[in-house]
Amino acid sequence: MPSGSSQTTMLPLFLKANNLKESDVNLINMPATSMVPALLQGQVDAILGSIDAYQIQLEAQGAQLDNFKFADYGVPTVSTSIFANDTYIKENPEVIKKFIAASLKGWSFALDNPEKAVKDLKVVFPEMNEKLAASELAAIPSLFCSGGAKYIGKAEDALWVKTQELLSEVKLLPAGQDPKSYYTNAYLPPVSELRACKS
Amino acid sequence: MGATSGQTFRFLRFPAALPVIFSGIKTSATIAATAAIVAEFVGANQGLGYVLLRGTSTMDIELVFAVLVVLTIIGIAINYLVEFSEWAMTPWQRSKTISEATGQGSSAAAIEKIHVRWATIRPAQILRRRSNAYVNSKMLIAGALAVGLGLAASTVATAQTPITFQLNWVAGERTPGLPPPSWKAITRLLDWTSRLSRATAPATRPSWSPAARSQLAYADAVAISQLIAKGAPMKVLSTVYQSNPNEVSALKKTGIKSIKDLVGKKVGCRPAHRRQRCSRCS
């Protein structure tokens, strides 16, 4: 989960998008490590979890789950991204372009060849748990084309607008900020070289 | 007896203090191992502390206990190493222990005994003893360093390279990270096979600071945007996860089939901030 604490801050958005109020549910505060055991032992009825971490731990313990993804229920907000500082971007535009193109090629390869990707990953991170990495890789493909994405690696302007709108509501982002100040698509490969999302 | 104060220190006071020094080392050596582990909890992506944390977070109990066994062995080994060094460096303590055991000694008497022995030992003998002690202490330091380095093994990836890449999570831990095909492609494109290296940072701390060496990094776009809104000079360049991975999970048998079914139900969540309750997040 890329950003732990923002997850809970975003919960009211999820409830609101589905016509519920915070007072409609009984929120139980607990440390991250207690979430999985608490759900398995029935101390709570549900947890605010995540596709790429808690769900994998739960399923590894044999849990049969019903999941309600933020992406599918009205709260898709941009997430894991490549970023760089302005000075480096200005001084090394070609490096940035090549790096992004190569990264997207890498992700694309990993989506098509998950087994090979896990094997390659093991070479770079020898201490890695292959089984866990394989389940993680299997869990994330839906995230690559969520939120009305047309291409892998490129968040549409509308998604940024939506993200700014939603997150300024819970004060995760300041109100009135131009979403365009957060990102630039100038260093992405041309659209013809991007991998399209299947609609 | 004609000894200078320097000689008194080197041949009398310091040797006499060795038992106390060693008891200090014995205590701190074990604590040092603990400190190394705790340090790894905070910011490492290698080492026993990291493995322990990974085992806990993935509920891999066998792994946790395996680490505990290794840690126990290391702790015992360090303790014996120090005890052996003490034994080797303070031979008079051995006889002192025996005399104490037979009820004939006190530390004052032991010091007295050393004093007398020092006075009667010939200079050549002193030199030999001293060099033995020196060799021993050097070995001890080397051993301790080796243990320390091994324990801390490390946590810090130095990055004196043209491009520094920071993964803001532990690869293979929460997300598979940057797939190596990317690495292959990058090295092929840039011909940096030997120069490209990576710096990694623990998960959940999307970090950026002007001092950070990373020039390119992966992190949650919201965390990056928050920093940009505060004036950090940087930009999101490509978005890989087009949505946050958050979801509400319920066991099938609980019968929660829609979000509406959550009404009145207990939902576990992490506090948004320390000491803040979930219900006061908005």
Interface residues (C-beta under 8 A of the other chain):
Chain A: M1 P2 S3 G4 S5 S6 Q7 T8 T9 M10 L11 P12 F14 L15 N18 L20 E22 D24 V25 N26 L27 I28 N29 M30 P31 A32 T33 S34 M35 V36 P37 A38 L39 L40 G42 Q43 V44 D45 A46 I47 L48 G49 S50 I51 D52 A53 Y54 Q55 Q57 L58 A60 Q61 A63 Q64 L65 D66 N67 F68 K69 F70 A71 Y73 V75 P76 T77 V78 S79 T80 S81 I82 F83 A84 N85 D86 T87 Y88 I89 N92 V95 I96 K98 F99 I100 A101 A102 S103 L104 K105 G106 W107 F109 A110 K116 A117 V118 D120 L121 V123 V124 F125 E127 M128 N129 E130 L132 A133 E136 L137 I140 L143 F144 C145 S146 G147 A149 I152 G153 K154 A155 L159 T163 L167 V170 L172 L173 P174 Q177 S181 Y182 Y183 T184 Y187 L188
Chain B: Q46 V51 R54 T56 S57 T58 M59 I163 N168 W169 A171 G172 E173 R174 T175 P176 G177 L178 P179 P180 P181 S182 W183 K184 A185 I186 L189 L190 A203 T204 P206 W208 P210 Q215 L216 A217 Y218 A219 D220 A221 V222 A223 I224 S225 Q226 I228 A229 A232 P233 M234 K235 V236 L237 S238 T239 V240 Y241 Q242 S243 N244 P245 N246 E247 V248 S249 A250 L251 K252 K253 T254 I256 K257 I259 K260 L262 V263 G264 K265 K266 V267 G268 C269 R270 P271 A272 H273 R277 C278 S279 C281 S282
